[in-house]
Amino acid sequence: MAWYGNAILTLLADCSRTKQELADALGIKPPAVCDACKRLRANGYVQWHNGYWNITDKGRQMLASGQPLKSGPGKGNSPARGRSTLRAKAWRAMRMLEGFSLDDLLTMLCDGSEGDPSRNLTDYLRALVAAGYLMPLPRRGNGRHPQRYRLRRDRYTGPDAPAWNKPERTLTDPNTGEVFRIPRKRDSMEEVPHA
């Protein structure tokens, strides 16, 4: 399940809201709101009163600090965020390269021990393009060359790789706490070719 802690605190900073109001504003189901709010309450960031969730002073301080909230891992529900994952390595490579293709990343980063690295990075690149982190570059020559990308400098938010949660269709930036909902329609994002 994606973590909506920062988004919930931001919504509650304006006014108290019901579980359903939070779910509607975030485009998620009420049980996901309950789970996130319980975690926030356990840390003293929100409280429940007369059917409404309210932000506490501690929650306002946390929100003002600009630090992303961490939910902690939920078995099988959290996107991978380790520094040695293929996506983390790809993020570091993207920061150093002026332009790259999927083939470039696969050649640089894979040693044969990964399970379907092409699909893994293809999905990750699609999510990064849809969230505005990557800019597709014009194709070279007659169009038979692989699509190349560049990390947008204004979207380099820090050293930690944005985490893609495919089942939840969310991209979470641990550097800022932003959560991007990625649409299922492939025509809304650039197509990343398979290697």
N, C-alpha and C positions, 0 to 999 in steps of 0.2 A: 504494500500500500504506500502511496506517495505521502510525503510529509508536508502538511499544510500549515505548520505552526506559525511561520512568519506572516503568511497571508491572513490567517485568522486574527493574529494580534493587530495587524494593520486595519482590518475591518472593524475590530472592536475598539480601536482607538477613537473612532468617530462616535460610536454609540453602542449601547447594549443590543444584542441580537439573539434571536431564538436559534435553535439548532437548524430549523428549516430555512431561516433567512440566510444563515451562513452557507448551508448546502447549496441554495439557489445562487448565491453570489459567486461561489467557487465552481459551480457546475459539477458537483460531486453528490454522492448519496449521503443521507443523514448519518448512517453508521460510521462512515469515514470521519465525519465531523465529530461525532461522539468520541471516537478513538483519539483523535488529535487533541480535543479539549480535555480529555481525562489526563493525557500526558502533560499538557500545559498546566492543568490544575495541580498535578502532583509536584510540579516545580514552583508553584506559587504565582504563575503568570496570569491566570484567569480564575474566576470564581463563578459559581452557579447560584442565581438568586431569583426566585419567583418566575421560573421558566425562561430566564434570560442568562446568556453568558456575558460576563463583564470582564474587562481588563483590570488588573490590579496595578498598584504603583510599581511593584517589581516588574510587571509585564511592560509597563510604559518605559521604565528605565532600560530594560532589555531591548525594546524596539528602538529607543533613541540611540543606543550604543552602536547600532548598525551591524552587530555580530549576528551571523546566521544561527538559528536555533537548530540543534541536532535532536533527532527523535530517538536515536539508538536503533540498532538493527532489529528487524522483525523477521523471523525465519521465512526465507523465500520471498519476502515482500519488498526488501530494500534494494535499490540499485547498487551495483558494486562501486565502491569508492576507494579501494586500496591503491596505493601508489605504484604497485607493480602489475596492475591489470593492463591488458592490451589497450583499453581505452585511455587510461592514464598516460601510458607511454605515447600513444598517438597525440594526445593533447600537448604533451611536452614537445613533440616533434613539430606539431603545427605552429607552435609559438616561435620556433627557430627558423622555419622554412618560409621563403617568400611566396612559394607556390608549390602545390603538391597534388598528386592524384591518389586514388585508392591503391593503385599498383605501387606507387612510391612508398606508401606507409607499410604495405604488406612486405615489401622487399627489405625495408629498414628494420622492421620491428619483429618479424616472425621468425622463429627458429624451428618450426615444425611440431612443437609440442602443444600448440593451441588447437582448440576444437572449433572448426569452421571460422577461421579469422576473417575470411572475406565477408561472410554474412554479418558477423559481429560488427566490423568496421563500416560496412555498407549501411546498416541500420543507424549506427552512431552518426555517420556523416549526414544522413538524411535528417536526423533530429537536429543536428547543429545548424544545418541550412535553414530548416523550418523556423528555428528560434532566432535566426539572424546572426549567428556567430560566424558562419562561413559565407564567403562571397564566391559564387561560381565565376571562374575566369573564362574569357572567350576561348573557344576551341581552336587549336592550331590546325593549319593545313586544310584538308578536305573533310574534316569532321570524324575521321576514323580513329583519331587519337583519344585517349581517355580524358574524361572531364577532369579539369584541374580546379583547385580551390585555393583560397587564401583566408587566413583568419583575419577578420576585421579588427583593426587596431582599437577601435572604440568598444569592441566586445571582448577584449582581453581583460578579464575581471580579476585574475589572480592565478596562482600556481596550481590550484586544485581543479581537476577535470570536472566539467559539468557531468552529472550522472544521469544516464538514460535509463528509464524504467519502462521497458516496452509493454508489459501487460497493462500498466496504468496510463501509458502514453504521455508521460511527463518527463521533462528534462529539468533537473534541479541543479542550480549553480551553487555549490557550497561556499563560494567566495562571497556571494551577495545574499543568498537565501531566496533568490527568485526561483519560482516554479513556473515553467512554461507548459501549457497544454498543447500537445502536438496533434493536429488533426489526422484522421485516417486517410483522407483523400490524398492520393499521390500526386494529383494534378495541382495541388496547392504548394508543392515544393519541387525543387529540382530533382530530377532522377539521378541516382548514383548508379553507374553501371557496375555489374559484377566483374571481377577479374577473370 
